[in-house]
Structure formats: structure tokens, C-alpha cells
Amino acid sequence: MRYKSFGRRAGLRVSELALGAANFGTRWGYGAARDDAKKVFDAYVDAGGNFIDTADSYQFGESEELVGDFIAADREYFVLATKYTLGTTATEGISRTGNSRKNMIRSIEASLKRLKIDRIDLYWAHFADGMTPMEEIIRAFDDLMRAGKIHYAGLSNFPAWRISRGDLLAEMRGWGPIAGIQVEYSLAQRTAERELLPMAEALGLGAALWSPLGGGFLTGKYRIGDEGRINSFLGRLVHKEKTARETAILDALLAIAKEVDRSATEVALAWLLHKARLSTTTLIPILGPRTYEQLAGSLGALELDLSQEQIGCLDETSQIAFGTPHEQTHGSAAAIAGGKPELLRSRMIPVA
């Protein structure tokens, strides 16, 4: 596995695939028991992975407990990311959830205890709560950086306009910067291409990409009747074959998988890794396997190069409407370039 800096403004070195630990534990009623989780963890490390992503809410705290045990033998090898916002039970209550400074400080102290460490490499706000101002979130992150409890901070599942405001606030006020974003992205879910990923490229933010297989949809297993986690706690995250677009994506994936004699899983991840290689910032898919076999079936994508024709087919079948103002701007490109777009050299990195 190769390594990258997490965005253009950070020296944090991460492997090109991250390991998501949402399935480490069984308190959700679905997941991997300790021995199975350790087998997944060891296989990821053996493949060269060093970027572990968890959250206080995963398996109601059990994921952090297991990850803390697993990394203890060589803490400094790993880049450890965790999150706060949702709390560790389904009924935490008003004061123990959300993005407030109060909940951030409470949450990180609890996470450090579960992880059995004294600092976190990358600390995410897991979801925007719609109530806490960006000033409060970014300043509280800065306090944690200055206290040495976190090295970097990021925003997960936030809209682009709030992330860009937070990034500017940190820059203008001399607070610790936002290192990156975390967002869902796959062949099944490409709406991040409208605002979030161009913003990350323009600002130099790293982007961790969750659910790169659409909750298992892109493996093709649901087409043949495997219920997987559809009926589990995580069922809401699973994409389904509801429209002609989803059917076309799955048809194309399975056809290309047959052409190259690989699995649909490997083809879907190879497409994503191709996008990551073309990006001017760092895109890191987060694998979320429950079993060793699922992880092993994903790692083969690292050695799979799809042809331009195959990439083009997947691009076309999974394309989305970009909407306003992007479509109007694209349609006016010639006029914007003074009638001579062929003479205007575009920027390699999007302008902010």
C-alpha cells in the first residue's frame, strides 16, 4: 500500500486505504466479535495500512475499546481518527450529543479513556447538528490542539458552505486549521462532486470517503438475495436498486468484472482509486469490512487498473445532474472565455 499526505496543508502520512472500524464489536446487534475484528485489523496492517477510523458512537463505544487494544503494541505507527457528536448510546439525551464545546470536551475525554491513549491524531465532528456555530466548533478544536489532545481536526457530513466558513475562520483568527472532510462517495453516491470534493481540492483539504461500496450494494450481493446488513442497525446506509440508474451501475460493474475476471467489489474500488490518483488533493476510501474475507476481497483493487473505456463506462452510467449554478456556468463557458475557450488554459487546482 502507498502513502499520501492528508491534503496539501498537512504532513500527516496516511495509507491510500483507511480501515473503518464501525463493525468492530457487537453492541449494535451486528458486527464482528473481538477475535474476528482482530483478524481484520491484522490483515489490514499486513497489507501496509496505517489509517484507522472509528467513532465514539460505533458499537456504542465498543469499537473504540477494541481499537485501543489493537493499536497498543505500536501506537505511533497508526494514524488514529475518531469522532464525536452522537454519543455512545441510542438515548444519550440533549447534553451528551451535538457539536457544542461542552459535548466535545466531554466526548474526547471519554474517547481517550476507551482508546487508552493520551492524544488523538485526527478528531472529527461526526455530523452537523444545525445549532452550534462554526466559531464554537473551530475554536474548541483549536483549544484541544493547543492542549495536545488532538493533532488535527476535521468535519464529517457537514455541508460545503459551513466547512468553507470554518476553514476561513481558522485562517483569519490564527486557530488550528481544518485538515480534512469525511463524506460518502462511491459509484452509487456521487453528489459530493457538486460542492464538497471541488471545495476540498480548492482548499487543499484531505477527503476521507465513507461507504465506498454503497453499503454493500456495489458488491452485487443484494441482487442475488443476500440480505447482508439491510435489516441491521446500519440498514439505512445501504443503497438499493430502486431506479434505472442503480440498475445500469450494477449491470456495468458486473459486466466489467467479468471482462477482467475480478469481483464487482474490486472494480468499484478500482474506479474510486482511479479518481483518487487524478485528484489534486488526497482522497482516501474507508473500507468497512465485518469479516476477513470482505477485507481480502477489497484489497485486490490496489492492483487492478481499469482501461479508459471501462472507466468511461462507469462514469457515464453513474453520472449525476449537477444542477444550478453548475449547469448554467458550464453552458456559458464559451461566453465567459470571450468566445475563445480553446485559448484559455484552465487551472490545475480549482480556484477558491
Secondary structure, 3 states (H helix, E strand, C coil): CCEEECECCCCCEEECCEEECCCEECCCCCCECHHHHHHHHHHHHHCCCCEEECCCCHHHHHHHHHHHHHHHHHHHHCEEEEEECCCCCCCCCHHHCCCCHHHHHHHHHHHHHHHCCCCEEEEEECCCCCCCCHHHHHHHHHHHHHCCCEEEEEEECCCHHHHHHHHHHHHHHCCCCEEEEEEECCCCCCHHHCCHHHHHHHHCEEEEEECCCHHHHHHCHHHHCCCCCCCCCCHHHCCCCCCHHHHHHHHHHHHHHHHHCCCHHHHHHHHHHHHHHHCCCCEEEEECCCCHHHHHHHHHHHHCCCCHHHHHHHHHHHCCCCCCCHHHHHHCHHHHCCCCHHHCCCCCCCCC
